[in-house]
């Protein structure tokens, strides 16, 4: 009888350790959500582009970032979390809106400055002062691989404030559909 009890304890021990570790991990992750960023109007609205072609690539602008807190932040990276079938993210970059304002939408790769193309910025980190709007923003390079069913949604930012690193999600709904190319 004591050998069967011993076996039961041995079997349940790994599960108990797993459960304890899982609970610890979930607790640690739940504290990582930041609240310092605001994405402006783009974070609350749907933007779209209905002239994409299979095999072509486009820059998708991500929301402008403002720091709503009283301490400076350094944005370390950004990514689009939900990517529907028919689209593939091939890279990210930081762009500078300069004095022309933050563009919103989808821009064909290689577009000229004549259509509001922002200049590229060296480096991937963005420093934002307290209660300030950044002229720098992220863009995702997206390749159209086939018919698109769904939208690009949820932009996840990783940033550091002091010695703590946070993750914060902002809305960034972008609808991309196949259609006739725009005339040049």
C-alpha positions as CSV (number, residue, x, y, z in Angstrom):
1,X,0.0,0.0,0.0
2,X,2.7,2.5,0.9
3,X,4.4,1.9,-2.5
4,X,1.2,2.9,-4.4
5,X,1.0,6.1,-2.3
6,X,4.6,6.8,-3.1
7,X,3.9,6.4,-6.8
8,X,1.0,8.8,-6.6
9,X,3.1,11.4,-4.9
10,X,5.8,11.0,-7.5
11,X,3.3,11.4,-10.4
12,X,1.6,14.5,-8.9
13,X,4.9,16.2,-7.9
14,X,5.8,17.3,-11.4
15,X,2.3,18.6,-12.1
16,X,2.4,20.6,-8.8
17,X,5.8,22.1,-9.8
18,X,4.5,22.9,-13.3
19,X,1.4,24.5,-11.8
20,X,3.4,26.6,-9.3
21,X,5.8,27.7,-12.1
22,X,3.0,28.5,-14.4
23,X,1.3,30.7,-11.8
24,X,4.5,32.5,-11.1
25,X,5.1,33.1,-14.8
26,X,1.6,34.4,-15.4
27,X,1.9,36.8,-12.4
28,X,5.2,38.1,-13.7
29,X,3.8,38.7,-17.2
30,X,0.6,40.4,-16.0
31,X,2.7,43.2,-14.5
32,X,4.4,44.0,-17.8
33,X,1.6,46.0,-19.4
34,X,2.5,49.6,-19.6
35,X,0.2,52.6,-19.8
36,X,2.5,55.4,-20.9
37,X,1.7,55.4,-24.7
38,X,-1.1,56.9,-26.7
39,X,-1.5,56.2,-30.4
40,X,-3.6,59.1,-31.4
41,X,-6.4,58.9,-33.9
42,X,-4.9,56.0,-35.9
43,X,-5.1,53.8,-32.8
44,X,-8.9,54.2,-32.8
45,X,-9.8,54.1,-36.5
46,X,-9.6,51.7,-39.4
47,X,-7.4,52.7,-42.4
48,X,-7.3,50.9,-45.6
49,X,-5.8,50.4,-49.1
50,X,-7.6,48.5,-51.8
51,X,-5.0,48.7,-54.6
52,X,-2.5,46.0,-53.6
53,X,-1.0,43.5,-56.0
54,X,0.2,39.9,-55.1
55,X,4.0,39.8,-54.8
56,X,4.3,43.6,-54.1
57,X,5.4,45.2,-50.8
58,X,4.0,48.1,-49.0
59,X,4.9,50.2,-45.9
60,X,2.2,50.2,-43.3
61,X,2.5,53.1,-40.9
62,X,2.0,52.3,-37.2
63,X,0.4,54.8,-34.8
64,X,2.2,57.9,-33.8
65,X,3.4,57.7,-30.2
66,X,3.0,60.1,-27.4
67,X,4.2,59.7,-23.9
68,X,1.4,60.4,-21.5
69,X,3.5,59.9,-18.4
70,X,5.6,62.2,-16.4
71,X,8.8,60.3,-17.1
72,X,10.8,59.8,-20.3
73,X,10.5,56.5,-22.2
74,X,12.6,54.7,-24.7
75,X,10.6,52.7,-27.2
76,X,12.7,49.7,-28.0
77,X,10.6,48.0,-30.7
78,X,7.2,47.6,-32.3
79,X,5.4,44.9,-34.2
80,X,2.0,44.1,-35.6
81,X,0.6,41.2,-33.7
82,X,-2.2,39.9,-35.8
83,X,-1.4,39.3,-39.5
84,X,-4.0,37.7,-41.7
85,X,-3.5,35.1,-44.3
86,X,-2.4,36.7,-47.6
87,X,0.1,39.1,-45.9
88,X,3.5,38.6,-44.5
89,X,5.6,41.1,-42.5
90,X,9.1,41.2,-44.0
91,X,10.6,43.9,-41.7
92,X,10.2,47.0,-39.6
93,X,11.9,50.4,-39.6
94,X,11.7,53.8,-37.9
95,X,10.7,56.8,-40.0
96,X,10.7,60.5,-39.3
97,X,7.6,62.5,-40.1
98,X,9.6,65.7,-39.7
99,X,7.4,68.8,-39.8
100,X,5.0,67.3,-42.4
101,X,3.1,65.3,-39.8
102,X,2.6,61.6,-39.3
103,X,1.3,59.9,-42.4
104,X,-1.5,57.3,-41.9
105,X,-2.1,54.3,-44.1
106,X,-0.4,52.1,-46.7
107,X,2.4,53.3,-49.0
108,X,3.9,51.3,-51.8
109,X,7.6,50.5,-51.2
110,X,9.7,52.8,-53.4
111,X,7.0,55.5,-53.5
112,X,8.4,59.0,-54.1
113,X,8.5,61.9,-51.7
114,X,5.8,63.5,-53.8
115,X,3.1,61.5,-52.1
116,X,4.1,62.3,-48.6
117,X,6.7,59.7,-48.1
118,X,8.5,60.2,-44.8
119,X,12.3,60.0,-44.5
120,X,13.9,57.0,-42.9
121,X,15.5,57.3,-39.5
122,X,18.7,55.5,-38.4
123,X,18.3,53.2,-35.4
124,X,15.4,51.3,-34.0
125,X,14.9,53.0,-30.6
126,X,12.8,56.1,-30.1
127,X,13.2,58.4,-27.1
128,X,10.0,60.3,-26.0
129,X,10.1,63.1,-23.4
130,X,7.3,63.3,-20.8
131,X,4.0,64.5,-22.1
132,X,5.4,64.8,-25.6
133,X,4.5,63.5,-29.1
134,X,7.3,61.9,-31.1
135,X,7.9,62.8,-34.8
136,X,9.4,59.3,-35.1
137,X,7.2,56.3,-35.7
138,X,7.4,52.7,-36.8
139,X,6.5,51.2,-40.2
140,X,6.0,47.6,-41.1
141,X,7.0,46.3,-44.5
142,X,4.3,44.0,-45.7
143,X,4.4,41.6,-48.6
144,X,1.1,40.6,-50.3
145,X,1.2,36.8,-50.8
146,X,-2.4,36.1,-51.9
147,X,-6.0,37.1,-51.3
148,X,-6.3,38.9,-47.9
149,X,-9.1,37.8,-45.5
150,X,-8.9,39.9,-42.4
151,X,-7.1,43.0,-41.2
152,X,-3.7,43.8,-39.6
153,X,-4.5,44.6,-36.0
154,X,-2.9,45.3,-32.6
155,X,0.5,47.1,-32.6
156,X,2.6,45.9,-29.7
157,X,5.3,48.3,-28.4
158,X,8.1,47.4,-26.1
159,X,9.6,50.3,-24.1
160,X,11.7,51.1,-21.1
161,X,10.9,53.6,-18.5
162,X,13.6,53.9,-15.9
163,X,15.0,50.3,-15.4
164,X,11.7,48.6,-16.2
165,X,10.7,47.2,-19.6
166,X,7.0,47.3,-20.5
167,X,4.8,45.9,-23.3
168,X,1.8,47.9,-24.4
169,X,-0.7,47.2,-27.2
170,X,-2.3,50.0,-29.2
171,X,-5.1,49.6,-31.8
172,X,-3.8,49.8,-35.4
173,X,-6.4,48.3,-37.7
174,X,-5.3,48.4,-41.3
175,X,-7.3,46.8,-44.1
176,X,-5.4,45.7,-47.2
177,X,-7.2,44.3,-50.2
178,X,-6.3,43.3,-53.7
179,X,-7.4,45.7,-56.4
180,X,-6.4,47.5,-59.6
181,X,-3.1,49.4,-59.2
182,X,-3.2,53.1,-58.9
183,X,-2.2,55.0,-62.1
184,X,1.2,56.5,-62.0
